[in-house]
Amino acid sequence: MYKFSHFCLVLALLVASFPARAQHPQPEHSYLEIYDLETRTHRVVKEFPYVIEAPNWTPDGKWLVVNIDGKLFKLAPDGSSDLIQIPTGDITQCNNDHVVTADGKWIGLSSNDPANKRYNSYVYVVPFEGGQPRRITPEGPSYLHGISPDGKTAAYCAFRGPEQEQDVWAMPVKGGPEVRLTDAPGLDDGPEYSPDGKHIWFNSVRTGRMQVWRMKANGKQQTQMTFDEDMNSWFPHISPDNQKVVYIAYHDYEVAPDSHIADLNVQLRLIPATGGKPETLVEFFGGQGSINVNSWSPDSKQFAYVSYRLTDELTAPSRDMAVQLYSVRTLIGTPEQFAKNHAYVLRRLAQMGYTAAEAVGYDNGKFVGLAPAAYREAVESAGLKLLSSHVSHTLSAQELASGDFSKALAWWDDCIAAHKAAGIPYLVMSWSNPLQTKAQMSVMARYLDAVGAKCRAAGIRFGYHCHSHEFKPTDGTTMADVFLSETKPENLFLQMDVYWAVVGGASPVEYFKKYPGRFELLHIKDKYELGQSGMVGFDAIFKAMPTAGTKAFVVELEQASTPNILKGLRESALYLRKANF
């Protein structure tokens, strides 16, 4: 049996029972959206400068019911009406588990009982037009997700027994004994009746990953319905025509299988009610509160959900800054990943405040498998400009020894043409192996100067990207010094990675003073998120950018302090947007 530690269990109960302000700890904007299955498009119905959660669509199609700060409200599905509160007496700590009955006359909900200071959630029913809710479940925690089509039975996730096992239970709405429907190891949650009342859909972690399951209404024939390999699947919602199921999926690198918290990168997926390969409909920033309860329109053609934006992303000062797409290589680093994820990932970067991108993944005339024009369109349609690109074509030991790099130089012709076609103004050679002698460094410098001359002729600026080894003394000098002193400024700039320069023992500001105007692009980086290590003096670096000749800078995270690289990039963007340098 899966178990929480005592502390984690108490914390989970508190968070789950508190209203939206506890489940969304940061100020947020909410976007009530509707997805149309016929057109495969989604639209924002209404924006709110605070958290709303968990829309239900009423059976008559007239209203969406949402949760706001523990209270229930209704509004027109087209957003034309104001919010109208549904009175719930002294039950005003509703979480986002509420269900409209099939006849539209009642709402079932989960809430803390204000008379109970243990913050346990209980299941209640209240007339749709409001009133004092009647409590159903004798014990807590209980989290409602389904009411049978005949309105007689409630299905809910309950924590019961000395081990607080988390399973699906059911009981009569009018009162009566609870019946335990699942007893598998781990969390079973989100039970929802099919429109014909024959089945209950739910999600279960019993296989080690959260997946969608289905069982008979009496708990028999528990059958796994999704087999996602890199996602955790939550809250299946069956359409009124009993034909399809939409559910929310979390990336496994962001959450544990039994967690469904707010403010993450999630997907809405669709499967036939008979099972089958899931289709990803939309990816967005959301999670807890987005689609916890059934939100299908009565005609089964649309459903509602909530996406979110953290308020500080909207209100922090804007700043021109690029992001190195190598940072998100685990998400869009291959042609297959790029095709699948780029629209959301790039749009999310733009939402964080990044204004441009530095490309990575050029190979044989294409960028991550795309032709130059198509790649440019993909990046710019997400709201980012293409600032620069990293490529690498270094010299072999034989070329370094002979000084003949004509073959390597010819490689750049197609590369430059592709970048010209993509409209990328800066081309950067991203790597050279550590060189052991001053003679090798001089050969590499001549090579870089020759490549730079080719780029200049095509109207592109050329640079070399430094790591740490370029600043470490070798044979009486450093690679960085040789590259700068033995090339022409019009042919080559150095793109200093300020973190790696510090690791290599160099002072970025002293290099700016020594070679003024030679650092047109910089990589702004730290060990993890920007500003966390205290190793890099970003304020001094930014103040010295005029001396360096810096025209733009690029943020890069090789890794974040957690596996969630998008969260790390967001924190880094806000660090710079709020900085006073």
Salt bridges, closest charged atoms under 4 A:
GLU28 OE2 - HIS24 ND1 3.11
GLU33 OE1 - HIS42 ND1 2.85
GLU38 OE2 - LYS301 NZ 3.53
GLU53 OE2 - HIS24 NE2 2.97
ASP69 OD1 - ARG21 NH1 2.46
ASP97 OD1 - HIS145 NE2 3.56
ASP113 OD2 - ARG135 NH1 3.27
GLU129 OE1 - LYS74 NZ 3.43
GLU163 OE1 - LYS3 NZ 3.76
ASP167 OD2 - ARG180 NH2 2.54
GLU178 OE2 - ARG160 NH2 2.79
ASP188 OD2 - ARG206 NH2 3.21
ASP189 OD1 - HIS145 NE2 3.60
GLU192 OE1 - HIS237 ND1 2.72
ASP228 OD1 - ARG269 NH1 2.72
ASP241 OD2 - LYS244 NZ 2.83
ASP252 OD2 - ARG209 NH1 3.27
ASP263 OD1 - HIS24 ND1 3.95
GLU279 OE2 - ARG40 NE 2.99
GLU283 OE2 - HIS251 NE2 2.81
ASP312 OD1 - ARG570 NH2 2.54
ASP312 OD2 - LYS578 NZ 3.81
GLU313 OE1 - ARG309 NE 3.19
GLU313 OE2 - ARG348 NH2 2.67
GLU313 OE2 - ARG570 NE 2.92
GLU358 OE1 - HIS390 NE2 3.25
GLU358 OE1 - HIS523 NE2 2.68
GLU380 OE2 - ARG376 NH2 2.86
ASP413 OD1 - LYS454 NZ 2.68
GLU470 OE2 - HIS469 NE2 3.22
ASP481 OD1 - LYS514 NZ 2.81
GLU486 OE2 - LYS438 NZ 2.81
ASP497 OD2 - HIS465 NE2 3.99
ASP497 OD2 - HIS523 ND1 3.92
ASP497 OD2 - LYS525 NZ 2.62
GLU510 OE2 - LYS513 NZ 3.67
GLU520 OE2 - ARG461 NH2 2.39
GLU556 OE1 - HIS523 ND1 2.86
GLU556 OE1 - LYS525 NZ 3.38
GLU558 OE2 - LYS525 NZ 2.50
GLU571 OE2 - LYS567 NZ 2.61
